[in-house]
Amino acid sequence: IERNLRAALRKIGIPEDAIRTQEVGDYWRERGLEFLVSKRFDITLTDFSQIDEILKVIDTKGVNYMRIGELKNKDMQVYRQQGKIEALKAAQKKAEYLVEALGKRLGDVIRIVEPQESAGYSRYFAAQSNVSSSQAEAYDAFRTIKLNYSMLVRFEIK
């Protein structure tokens, strides 16, 4: 089964070094029946369309399950920066209308803090920005990347 799987993956252009054995285990199927061995593979793909190709070429006999463990995008740093900028702008807009409701004006920025989830900051008190990027038309449910950022910003009030 493993030899056929590796051959099928090579056939669609997935290099051998992109296929790693992640876990090997063994178990008895039923009392008195044969001993079975299981292997779990971690396959690094460079293009989402390779999933379709894998499904077309592999023989699923002996394959228990397949799942997408992680999706990454080469432009993640750009998306993170955009998200932080939008969260900062949202915090400023929120502060402006709240201060104007008191008849005051918003002054200069005193401090900017990026709250960490583990730092105990409540997300309810922070302005948030959602940045989404669709990488392609097909598989939209899998290809949408959602990033949430919040900023704690202190402004001078004039």
C-alpha positions in Angstrom: 0.0 0.0 0.0 2.8 2.4 0.9 4.8 1.6 -2.2 1.7 2.2 -4.4 0.9 5.5 -2.5 4.4 6.8 -3.0 4.4 5.8 -6.7 1.1 7.6 -7.2 2.4 10.7 -5.5 5.5 10.7 -7.6 3.4 10.4 -10.7 1.6 13.7 -10.0 4.9 15.5 -9.2 5.2 15.3 -5.5 8.9 14.8 -4.6 9.9 12.0 -2.2 11.3 14.6 0.3 7.8 16.1 0.6 6.5 12.7 2.0 7.4 12.0 5.6 6.4 9.2 7.8 4.8 10.8 10.8 3.7 7.9 12.9 3.9 4.1 12.8 1.7 1.8 14.9 0.4 -1.6 15.1 -2.8 -3.3 16.4 -4.8 -6.5 16.3 -7.8 -6.3 14.1 -9.8 -8.9 16.1 -8.8 -11.6 18.5 -7.3 -14.5 16.6 -7.0 -12.6 13.3 -3.9 -11.1 11.7 -1.7 -8.4 13.1 -2.0 -5.0 11.3 0.4 -2.1 10.9 -0.6 1.5 10.4 1.4 4.4 9.1 0.5 8.1 9.1 2.2 10.3 6.5 2.7 14.0 6.4 2.7 15.3 2.8 3.7 18.8 2.0 1.9 20.2 -1.0 2.9 23.4 -2.9 -0.5 23.9 -4.7 -4.0 23.3 -3.4 -4.9 21.7 -6.8 -2.6 18.8 -5.9 -5.3 17.5 -3.5 -7.6 16.8 -6.5 -4.7 15.0 -8.3 -4.0 12.9 -5.2 -7.7 11.8 -5.0 -7.6 10.9 -8.7 -4.5 8.7 -8.6 -4.4 6.9 -5.3 -5.9 3.6 -4.6 -7.9 4.1 -1.4 -7.7 0.4 -0.4 -6.0 0.4 2.9 -6.3 4.1 3.4 -8.2 4.9 6.6 -8.5 8.7 6.3 -7.0 11.8 4.8 -7.2 15.3 6.2 -5.8 18.7 5.5 -3.6 19.5 8.5 -2.6 23.0 7.7 -2.8 25.6 5.0 -0.2 28.3 4.6 0.0 31.3 2.3 3.3 32.8 1.2 1.9 36.3 1.7 0.9 35.8 5.4 3.2 38.5 6.6 1.6 41.1 4.3 -1.9 40.0 5.5 -0.8 40.2 9.1 0.5 43.8 8.5 -2.7 44.8 6.8 -4.8 43.4 9.7 -2.8 45.3 12.3 -3.1 48.5 10.3 -6.8 48.1 9.9 -7.2 47.3 13.7 -5.3 50.4 14.5 -7.4 52.5 12.2 -10.6 51.0 13.7 -9.4 51.8 17.2 -8.8 55.4 16.2 -12.3 55.7 14.5 -14.0 54.3 17.6 -12.1 56.6 19.9 -12.9 59.6 17.8 -16.7 59.1 17.9 -16.7 58.3 21.6 -14.6 61.4 22.5 -16.8 63.6 20.2 -19.8 62.4 22.1 -18.3 64.0 25.1 -17.7 67.3 23.2 -13.9 66.7 23.1 -11.3 66.1 20.3 -9.0 63.2 19.9 -5.4 64.1 20.4 -2.1 62.4 19.7 -1.4 58.7 20.3 0.1 58.0 23.7 0.5 54.3 23.5 -0.2 51.3 21.2 -0.3 47.8 22.6 -1.0 44.6 20.7 -2.8 42.5 23.2 -1.9 38.8 23.3 -4.7 36.4 24.0 -2.8 34.9 26.9 -2.0 38.3 28.3 -5.6 38.5 29.7 -6.9 41.4 27.6 -10.5 41.1 26.7 -11.3 41.1 23.0 -14.6 42.9 23.8 -12.8 46.1 24.6 -10.6 46.2 21.6 -11.3 47.4 18.0 -11.0 44.4 15.6 -10.3 44.1 12.0 -10.9 41.0 9.9 -8.7 40.5 6.8 -9.7 37.8 4.4 -7.9 36.6 1.3 -9.3 34.1 -1.2 -6.5 32.3 -2.9 -8.6 30.9 -5.7 -12.2 30.3 -6.9 -12.5 26.6 -6.1 -12.6 25.3 -2.5 -13.4 28.7 -1.2 -14.3 27.2 2.2 -10.8 25.9 2.6 -9.0 28.8 0.9 -10.3 31.7 2.9 -7.8 32.9 5.5 -9.3 34.8 8.4 -7.1 36.8 10.7 -8.4 38.8 13.7 -6.3 41.5 15.2 -7.0 43.9 18.0 -5.1 46.9 19.3 -5.3 48.7 22.6 -4.6 52.3 21.8 -4.4 55.3 24.2 -5.0 58.7 22.9 -4.7 62.2 24.3 -8.1 63.9 24.8 -8.2 67.6 24.0 
